[in-house]
Amino acid sequence: MLGRAGQEEWPKDAMVWRKALESSDQANVFPRRAMRRIVLVLVLTAACTRGEQASSGPELTASESPASISTSSSPASYESQVVGGDEAALREFIGRALTYHYAGAPGGTTVFVGGLPEDLGFELPVPEDSRVIGSIARGTMEGGTEIILDVDLTPEEALTFYREQLLPAGWEEQTQQAFGGGFVSGSSPGTTFCLNENDAVIFLSAYAPPSLPTELRLNIQQEAQYSACLPQPEGMDEASGLIPSLVSPPESLIQSGGGSSGDGMAETSAVLRTELSTGALAEQYAAQLTEAGWKPLAQDEEPELAWSFWSVADAEGQDWSGLLLIFKSPIVPEKVFASFRVDRGD
């Protein structure tokens, strides 16, 4: 089943685990045979994520020299290859691939090859000896600007650099996600900076490919209608607010993820590739749940499955329950499905 924006979500019928656990007098002896049946349902009904791209033609500018065409991957394109064509064909392709087509889409996209946008409206610090791969400015300020840099820093050092540069300049780091947490990548840490609440927002992520410089991506929005920096209405989506950020181990790769919420419930899910056992992965997430104030009630693990049952009380004393479920694909052993669901205890 595909959720919003093509994200993978757990089937609603598979949430029978919740009723089963509630009906069990002793959650720590939840029948393993029943749990295996639940996992089988989840495996058979989980869907693959498919992405879509739209296109047209923006303006392209080069800061130094025209873009080159290569028939093999270069260090900066460690996961990509450009095959065939010439400079004109490449520019046309880039222009179309990076332009949105939908009602209200920002027009006038400009691609800066090897350069930065001329006027962001604020001073953007750049680490010393950085290599600017390029930038994309999508029409209006709300359309957003993306900047890609290579830096000789570790991902954590890069985040520290921007904290040291932006915070004294009046920016604030957004430490609480506006719409709750969920499964996030540990191999590419990131953060969000806000200027004067919503004058500008920088979404920063850093990734270090093996034996290559760290890649920084800065997504910038200004005066956006919907922003992580704007105050959120009180009491909105209480269940999602109880889900902390669950950071995956650095050696794991999140391939897709999703989530949903409703009256008195919320859930987040992810598909990972990892060599870790289900027990080791569950242990890492359990430590983060404990740090966020959740209390473990019961748990069990087998080579193909690990689960744990949790509880927490919110600021008003309302009790909530949670279930963390980690299980391996029976077809692709290194593929792991992870889910955490929260339910109001009434």
C-alpha positions in Angstrom: 0.0 0.0 0.0 1.3 3.4 -1.0 0.6 6.4 1.3 0.9 10.1 0.5 3.6 11.2 -1.9 4.3 7.6 -2.8 5.6 6.7 0.7 5.3 3.2 1.9 2.9 2.7 4.8 1.9 -0.4 6.8 -1.5 -1.8 5.8 -4.2 -0.8 8.2 -5.5 -4.4 8.5 -2.0 -5.5 9.7 -2.5 -3.4 12.8 -4.2 -6.3 14.4 -1.1 -6.6 16.5 -2.4 -3.8 18.6 -5.6 -5.5 19.6 -3.8 -8.8 20.1 -1.4 -7.2 22.5 -4.1 -5.4 24.4 -6.1 -8.6 24.8 -3.1 -10.5 26.1 -3.0 -10.6 29.9 0.8 -10.9 29.8 2.3 -9.0 26.9 5.7 -10.5 27.5 4.3 -14.0 26.6 2.6 -12.8 23.4 2.4 -16.0 21.3 5.2 -16.2 18.9 3.1 -18.1 16.4 0.6 -15.2 16.3 3.4 -12.7 15.9 4.8 -14.7 12.9 1.4 -14.6 11.3 1.3 -10.9 11.7 4.7 -10.5 10.2 3.7 -12.7 7.2 0.7 -10.4 6.6 2.9 -7.3 6.7 5.5 -8.8 4.3 2.9 -10.0 1.8 1.1 -6.6 1.8 4.0 -4.1 2.0 4.4 -2.3 -1.3 7.5 -1.0 -3.1 8.0 2.8 -3.3 8.0 4.3 -6.8 9.1 7.9 -7.5 8.0 10.2 -10.2 9.6 13.2 -11.8 8.3 16.2 -13.8 10.1 18.3 -16.3 10.4 21.4 -18.5 13.2 24.0 -19.2 14.8 26.6 -16.9 17.8 28.9 -17.5 21.2 27.4 -16.9 24.3 29.5 -15.9 27.9 28.5 -15.4 30.2 30.1 -12.9 33.5 29.1 -14.6 33.3 26.7 -17.5 30.6 24.7 -19.4 29.5 21.4 -18.0 31.5 18.5 -19.3 30.1 15.2 -20.6 31.5 11.9 -19.3 30.8 8.3 -20.1 31.9 7.1 -16.7 31.4 8.2 -13.1 33.7 10.7 -11.5 34.5 11.1 -7.8 31.8 13.8 -7.4 29.2 11.5 -9.1 30.0 8.4 -7.1 26.6 6.8 -7.7 25.8 8.1 -11.1 26.9 7.9 -14.8 26.2 10.3 -17.6 26.1 8.3 -20.9 26.0 9.9 -24.3 24.9 13.3 -25.6 26.8 16.6 -25.8 26.8 19.8 -23.8 23.6 21.1 -25.4 21.7 17.9 -24.8 22.9 17.7 -21.2 21.8 21.3 -20.5 18.4 20.6 -22.0 18.0 17.5 -19.9 19.0 19.2 -16.7 16.7 22.1 -17.4 13.7 19.8 -17.9 14.5 17.4 -15.1 14.7 20.2 -12.5 11.6 22.0 -13.4 8.3 21.3 -11.5 5.0 20.9 -13.3 1.9 21.3 -11.1 -0.7 23.9 -10.3 1.0 26.8 -8.6 4.6 25.5 -9.3 7.2 28.3 -9.1 8.5 29.3 -12.5 11.8 30.6 -13.7 14.1 27.9 -12.4 17.8 28.7 -12.7 20.7 26.3 -12.4 24.1 27.6 -11.4 26.8 25.1 -12.5 29.6 25.3 -10.0 28.3 28.5 -8.5 26.1 30.0 -5.8 22.9 32.1 -6.4 23.7 35.8 -6.6 21.3 37.1 -4.0 19.9 34.9 -1.2 18.8 37.9 0.9 21.3 36.9 3.7 24.9 36.0 4.1 25.5 32.3 3.8 28.8 31.0 5.3 30.7 28.4 3.3 33.4 26.2 4.9 37.0 27.0 3.8 38.3 25.0 0.8 34.7 24.0 -0.2 34.0 22.9 -3.7 30.7 24.3 -5.0 29.1 21.6 -7.2 26.1 23.8 -8.1 22.8 25.4 -7.1 19.2 25.4 -8.2 17.0 28.4 -7.6 13.3 27.6 -8.3 11.6 30.8 -9.2 10.0 32.4 -6.2 11.6 32.6 -2.7 9.0 30.0 -1.5 10.0 27.7 -4.4 13.3 27.2 -2.7 17.0 27.1 -3.5 19.2 24.0 -3.2 23.0 24.2 -2.9 25.4 21.3 -3.1 28.9 21.5 -1.7 31.9 19.2 -1.2 33.8 19.9 2.0 36.8 18.5 3.8 34.9 17.9 7.0 33.1 15.0 8.6 29.3 15.3 8.5 29.2 16.2 12.2 32.0 18.8 11.8 30.0 20.3 8.9 26.9 20.7 11.1 29.1 22.1 13.9 30.5 24.7 11.5 27.1 26.0 10.6 26.0 26.1 14.2 29.0 28.2 15.0 28.4 30.5 12.1 24.6 30.8 12.0 23.6 30.9 15.7 25.6 34.0 16.6 24.2 35.7 13.5 20.6 35.4 14.8 19.6 32.0 13.5 17.9 29.4 15.7 18.3 25.7 15.4 15.0 23.8 15.2 15.5 20.9 17.5 11.8 19.7 17.6 10.2 18.5 14.4 7.0 20.3 13.7 5.0 17.1 12.9 6.6 14.5 15.1 9.7 12.3 14.6 10.2 9.0 12.9 12.9 6.9 11.3 15.8 9.1 10.0 19.1 8.3 8.5 22.2 8.0 10.7 24.6 8.0 7.8 23.5 11.5 6.6 22.8 13.7 9.7 21.0 16.9 9.3 19.4 19.8 11.0 17.2 22.9 10.4 18.0 26.6 11.0 15.4 29.4 11.2 15.9 33.1 10.8 13.4 35.4 12.5 10.9 32.5 12.7 10.1 32.4 9.0 12.2 34.9 7.1 14.4 32.0 6.0 14.8 28.3 6.7 17.8 26.2 5.9 17.5 22.4 5.8 21.0 21.1 6.1 22.1 17.5 5.5 25.6 16.0 5.2 26.7 12.7 3.7 30.2 11.2 3.6 30.7 8.6 0.8 33.5 6.2 1.4 36.9 7.8 0.6 35.3 10.9 -0.8 34.7 14.4 0.5 31.5 15.0 2.6 28.6 16.2 0.5 26.6 19.0 1.9 23.1 19.8 0.7 21.4 23.1 1.8 17.8 23.5 1.0 16.7 27.1 1.6 13.1 28.5 1.8 12.1 32.0 2.5 8.7 33.2 3.7 7.1 29.8 3.1 3.4 29.4 3.8 4.1 26.1 5.5 7.4 26.0 7.5 9.0 23.9 10.2 9.9 27.2 11.9 6.3 28.5 12.3 4.5 27.9 15.6 2.3 24.8 15.5 -1.3 24.9 16.8 -1.5 23.6 20.4 -2.7 20.0 20.6 -2.3 19.3 16.9 -1.6 15.6 16.2 -0.7 14.6 19.8 0.2 11.1 18.8 2.8 12.2 16.2 4.3 14.5 18.8 5.1 11.5 21.0 7.2 9.8 18.3 10.9 10.8 18.7 13.4 10.9 15.9 14.7 7.3 15.6 18.1 7.6 14.1 19.3 4.5 12.2 22.8 3.2 12.7 25.4 4.7 10.3 26.0 1.3 8.6 22.3 1.1 7.7 20.6 2.7 4.7 17.0 3.9 4.8 15.5 3.1 1.4 12.0 4.4 1.9 9.7 5.5 4.7 6.3 6.8 5.5 3.8 7.5 8.2 0.2 8.2 9.0 -1.9 9.6 11.9 -5.5 9.8 13.0 -7.6 10.3 16.0 -5.5 9.0 18.9 -2.9 7.2 16.9 0.2 7.7 14.7 2.7 5.4 13.1 6.0 5.7 11.3 7.7 3.0 9.2 10.8 2.5 7.1 12.5 0.0 4.9 16.3 -0.3 5.6 19.2 -2.2 4.1 21.5 -3.4 6.9 23.7 -6.3 7.9 22.6 -5.9 11.6 20.4 -8.4 13.2 16.9 -7.5 14.1 17.8 -7.6 17.8 20.8 -5.2 17.4 18.7 -2.8 15.4 15.8 -3.0 17.9 18.3 -2.3 20.7 19.5 0.9 19.1 16.0 2.2 18.6 15.0 1.1 22.1 17.7 3.2 23.6 16.4 6.3 21.8 12.8 5.6 22.9 14.0 5.3 26.5 15.9 8.6 26.2 12.7 10.2 24.9 10.8 9.1 28.1 9.2 5.9 26.9 9.2 2.9 29.3 9.6 -0.7 28.1 6.9 -3.2 29.1 7.7 -6.3 27.2 10.0 -7.5 24.4 11.1 -10.6 22.5 13.4 -11.3 19.6 14.2 -14.1 17.1 16.6 -14.0 14.1 13.9 -12.8 11.8 11.8 -10.7 14.3 12.2 -8.3 17.2 9.4 -6.5 19.0 8.9 -4.5 22.1 5.9 -2.9 23.8 6.1 0.6 25.4 4.2 3.1 27.4 4.4 6.9 28.2 2.3 9.6 29.8 2.0 13.0 28.1 2.2 16.4 29.9 -1.5 16.1 30.9 -1.1 12.6 32.4 -2.8 10.8 29.4 -1.3 7.3 29.0 -0.1 6.2 25.5 1.1 2.8 24.3 3.6 2.0 21.6 4.8 -1.0 19.6 8.2 -1.2 18.0 8.4 -3.9 15.3 11.6 -4.9 13.4 11.6 -7.9 11.0 13.7 -9.1 8.1 12.4 -9.8 4.6 12.2 -13.5 4.0 13.3 -12.9 0.4 16.1 -10.4 0.8 17.8 -11.0 4.2 19.6 -7.6 4.3 16.2 -5.8 3.8 14.6 -4.9 7.1 11.2 -3.4 7.8 10.8 -1.2 10.9 7.6 0.3 12.4 6.7 2.2 15.5 3.1 2.9 16.3 1.5 5.0 19.1 -2.0 4.7 20.4 -3.9 6.6 23.1 -4.6 4.4 26.1 -8.4 4.9 26.2 
